Amino acid sequence: TKNARLLYHTHVYNMLLGFWFGDYLAAEKFFHRAMSSPSAKKPEILLIYHSFYGGLVAFNLYRHEGGSERLKEGRAMIDKMRIFSQNSMAVFENKWLLLKAEYQASFVGNGDETDQLYRASIKAARDQGNIHELGLA
């Protein structure tokens, strides 16, 4: 329904606000609220941001707070970005690579492979003109 979509959009926007203001616990709360909405299953542009930033939040909180569920959620968002990138590498490749780098940093730690993934994400963003996402990596 229209109200359910509006509520989904509100939760995603609140998640993004939490992310950009560095309040990752609030971002996580709104990520989960949005995820429980039926609208989270429907393909729409906001699903991209919900999935991508939700993954970034999950990995950040896993590194700082712990919780295997966060690692699992982040991994699920990598899988979504991988599927999205199969449809359009130009839009999704840098996001997919950045989530992979965050997973690597969370699960294995920093190192050459992690650094290569971050650099590949930056290169993909630059090559595809996604300059607004360069700073995330």
C-alpha positions as CSV (number, residue, x, y, z in Angstrom):
1,T,0.0,0.0,0.0
2,K,0.9,3.6,-0.3
3,N,1.4,4.0,3.5
4,A,3.7,1.0,3.6
5,R,5.9,2.5,0.9
6,L,6.0,5.8,2.7
7,L,7.0,4.1,5.9
8,Y,9.7,2.2,4.1
9,H,11.0,5.3,2.6
10,T,11.0,7.1,5.9
11,H,13.0,4.2,7.6
12,V,15.5,4.2,4.8
13,Y,16.0,8.0,4.9
14,N,16.4,7.8,8.7
15,M,19.0,5.0,8.2
16,L,20.9,7.3,5.8
17,L,20.8,10.2,8.2
18,G,22.1,7.9,11.0
19,F,24.9,6.8,8.7
20,W,26.0,10.3,7.6
21,F,25.8,11.6,11.1
22,G,27.9,8.7,12.4
23,D,25.1,7.3,14.5
24,Y,25.5,3.7,13.3
25,L,23.3,2.2,16.0
26,A,20.4,4.4,14.9
27,A,21.2,3.6,11.3
28,E,21.1,-0.1,12.1
29,K,17.7,0.3,13.9
30,F,16.2,1.9,10.9
31,F,17.8,-0.6,8.5
32,H,16.0,-3.4,10.3
33,R,12.7,-1.5,10.4
34,A,13.0,-0.9,6.7
35,M,14.0,-4.5,6.1
36,S,10.9,-5.7,7.8
37,S,8.7,-3.8,5.3
38,P,7.2,-5.6,2.3
39,S,8.5,-2.7,0.2
40,A,12.1,-4.0,0.9
41,K,11.3,-6.9,-1.4
42,K,10.2,-4.8,-4.3
43,P,12.7,-3.5,-6.8
44,E,12.9,0.3,-6.6
45,I,15.8,2.8,-6.5
46,L,15.7,3.1,-2.7
47,L,16.4,-0.6,-2.3
48,I,19.9,0.1,-3.7
49,Y,20.7,2.6,-1.0
50,H,19.0,0.5,1.7
51,S,21.1,-2.5,0.8
52,F,24.4,-0.7,0.2
53,Y,24.4,1.6,3.3
54,G,22.9,-1.2,5.4
55,G,25.9,-3.3,4.5
56,L,28.3,-0.5,5.4
57,V,26.6,0.0,8.7
58,A,26.6,-3.7,9.5
59,F,30.4,-4.0,8.9
60,N,31.2,-0.9,10.8
61,L,29.2,-2.0,13.8
62,Y,30.7,-5.5,13.6
63,R,34.2,-4.1,13.8
64,H,33.4,-1.8,16.7
65,E,30.7,-3.7,18.6
66,G,30.9,-7.3,17.5
67,G,27.9,-9.5,16.7
68,S,28.0,-12.3,14.2
69,E,24.5,-11.3,13.0
70,R,26.0,-8.1,11.7
71,L,28.6,-9.9,9.7
72,K,25.9,-12.1,8.3
73,E,23.7,-9.1,7.3
74,G,26.7,-7.4,5.7
75,R,27.4,-10.6,3.7
76,A,23.8,-10.7,2.5
77,M,24.1,-7.1,1.3
78,I,27.3,-8.1,-0.7
79,D,25.3,-10.8,-2.3
80,K,22.6,-8.3,-3.3
81,M,25.1,-5.9,-4.7
82,R,26.7,-8.8,-6.7
83,I,23.3,-9.6,-8.2
84,F,22.6,-5.9,-8.9
85,S,26.1,-5.5,-10.5
86,Q,25.4,-8.4,-12.9
87,N,22.7,-6.2,-14.4
88,S,24.8,-3.0,-14.4
89,M,28.4,-3.0,-13.5
90,A,28.5,0.8,-14.3
91,V,26.2,1.5,-11.4
92,F,26.9,-1.2,-8.9
93,E,30.5,-2.4,-9.3
94,N,32.1,0.1,-7.0
95,K,29.4,-0.5,-4.3
96,W,29.9,-4.3,-4.6
97,L,33.7,-4.0,-4.3
98,L,33.5,-1.6,-1.4
99,L,31.2,-4.0,0.5
100,K,33.7,-6.8,-0.2
101,A,36.5,-4.6,1.1
102,E,34.5,-3.9,4.2
103,Y,33.9,-7.6,4.7
104,Q,37.5,-8.4,4.2
105,A,38.5,-5.6,6.7
106,S,35.9,-6.9,9.2
107,F,36.6,-10.6,8.9
108,V,40.3,-10.8,8.0
109,G,41.6,-7.4,8.8
110,N,43.6,-4.9,6.8
111,G,46.2,-6.2,4.4
112,D,47.1,-6.3,0.7
113,E,43.9,-8.0,-0.4
114,T,41.7,-5.6,1.5
115,D,43.7,-2.6,0.2
116,Q,43.3,-4.0,-3.4
117,L,39.5,-4.2,-2.9
118,Y,39.3,-0.6,-1.7
119,R,41.5,0.6,-4.6
120,A,39.4,-1.4,-7.1
121,S,36.2,0.2,-5.6
122,I,37.7,3.7,-6.0
123,K,38.8,2.9,-9.6
124,A,35.4,1.6,-10.5
125,A,33.7,4.7,-9.0
126,R,36.1,7.0,-10.9
127,D,35.9,5.1,-14.2
128,Q,32.1,5.1,-14.1
129,G,31.7,8.7,-13.1
130,N,30.4,7.9,-9.6
131,I,32.5,10.6,-8.1
132,H,30.0,11.1,-5.3
133,E,31.0,7.7,-4.0
134,L,34.7,8.0,-4.1
135,G,35.0,9.3,-0.6
136,L,33.2,6.2,0.9
137,A,36.1,4.0,0.1
